[in-house]
Amino acid sequence: MGWLAQWRKGCGIFINATQERRTEIDEYKQRLTEKKLSDSEAEGVLGAIISSDLPSEEKETSRVAQEAAQVIAAGTETTAWVLSYMIYQTLVDRTIMRRLREELQTYSQSESSPPPLQTLQSLPYLISQDFQNL
């Protein structure tokens, strides 16, 4: 598949996702109006925008969809940046890398599968590096 075909496919996926998000927002607005939402659903970001005293044009589906996309992007970008920084700091310091490998090898059950999350959470040097980088 050529790059143009891949680009078109990617655009199609994005357009479909955008349309699906707008449909979901319309359905959410309808359920909110009919009071068919749980308290936790109604108290979220979308519920706060739609239920607010904002002018009606600020509560249109396209505007709410933009807000939802910004909230998602903000969380994604922040997390990606922090993880990239942490990995970089680990890779540039050979001492840190060596100690982390030694600690992970001590607790790893096999080379083909990673240690369980509970085990990782109990590794003192790994946890200290996480806190230091955060």
C-alpha positions in Angstrom: 0.0 0.0 0.0 1.5 3.4 -1.0 1.8 6.3 1.3 -1.2 8.1 -0.2 -3.4 5.1 0.4 -2.1 4.8 3.9 -2.8 8.5 4.5 -6.3 8.3 3.2 -6.9 5.2 5.4 -5.6 7.1 8.4 -7.8 10.1 7.6 -10.8 7.8 7.3 -10.1 6.4 10.7 -9.8 9.9 12.2 -13.0 11.1 10.5 -14.9 8.0 11.7 -13.6 8.5 15.2 -14.7 12.1 15.1 -18.1 11.2 13.9 -18.5 8.5 16.5 -17.4 11.0 19.2 -20.1 13.4 18.1 -22.7 10.7 18.0 -21.7 9.7 21.5 -21.9 13.3 22.7 -25.4 13.7 21.2 -26.5 10.5 22.9 -24.9 11.7 26.2 -26.7 15.1 25.9 -30.0 13.2 25.3 -29.5 11.0 28.3 -28.5 14.0 30.5 -31.7 15.8 29.4 -33.8 12.8 30.2 -32.0 12.3 33.5 -30.9 8.8 32.5 -27.3 9.2 33.7 -25.7 8.1 36.9 -24.4 10.8 39.2 -20.8 9.9 38.3 -21.5 10.2 34.5 -23.3 13.5 35.0 -20.5 15.0 37.1 -17.8 14.4 34.5 -16.2 17.1 32.2 -18.9 16.6 29.5 -21.7 16.9 32.1 -20.2 20.0 33.6 -20.0 21.7 30.2 -23.4 20.7 29.0 -25.1 21.5 32.3 -23.3 24.8 32.7 -24.6 28.3 32.3 -22.5 28.7 29.1 -24.3 30.1 26.1 -26.0 27.5 23.9 -23.4 27.9 21.1 -20.7 26.9 23.6 -22.6 23.6 24.3 -23.0 22.6 20.6 -21.8 19.1 19.8 -18.9 20.2 17.7 -17.6 22.5 20.5 -18.0 19.8 23.2 -16.2 17.3 20.9 -13.3 19.8 20.7 -13.2 20.1 24.5 -13.2 16.3 24.8 -10.4 16.0 22.3 -8.3 18.6 24.1 -8.7 16.9 27.5 -7.6 13.6 26.0 -4.7 15.2 24.2 -3.5 17.0 27.3 -3.4 13.8 29.3 -1.8 11.8 26.5 0.9 14.4 25.8 1.8 15.0 29.4 2.2 11.3 30.1 4.2 10.7 26.9 6.6 13.5 27.8 7.2 12.3 31.4 7.8 8.7 30.2 10.2 9.8 27.5 12.1 11.9 30.0 12.3 9.0 32.5 13.5 6.6 29.8 16.1 9.1 28.6 17.5 9.7 32.1 17.8 6.0 32.6 19.5 5.3 29.3 22.1 8.1 29.6 23.4 7.0 33.1 25.0 3.6 32.8 25.2 3.2 36.6 21.4 3.5 36.9 20.8 1.2 34.0 23.2 -1.5 35.4 21.5 -1.3 38.9 18.0 -1.5 37.4 19.0 -4.5 35.3 20.5 -6.3 38.3 17.4 -5.6 40.4 15.0 -6.7 37.7 17.0 -9.9 37.0 16.9 -10.8 40.7 13.1 -10.7 40.7 12.3 -11.8 37.2 10.8 -15.3 36.9 12.0 -15.9 33.4 13.6 -13.9 30.6 10.5 -14.3 28.3 8.0 -12.8 30.7 8.2 -9.6 32.8 7.8 -9.7 36.6 4.2 -9.2 37.8 3.2 -5.6 38.7 3.2 -6.4 42.5 6.8 -7.4 42.2 7.8 -4.3 40.3 6.0 -2.1 42.9 8.2 -3.7 45.6 11.6 -3.1 43.9 13.3 -0.3 45.9 15.7 1.0 43.3 13.1 1.0 40.5 10.7 2.9 42.7 13.3 5.4 43.9 14.2 6.1 40.3 10.6 6.6 39.4 10.1 9.1 42.2 13.3 10.9 41.4 12.4 11.4 37.8 8.9 12.5 38.5 
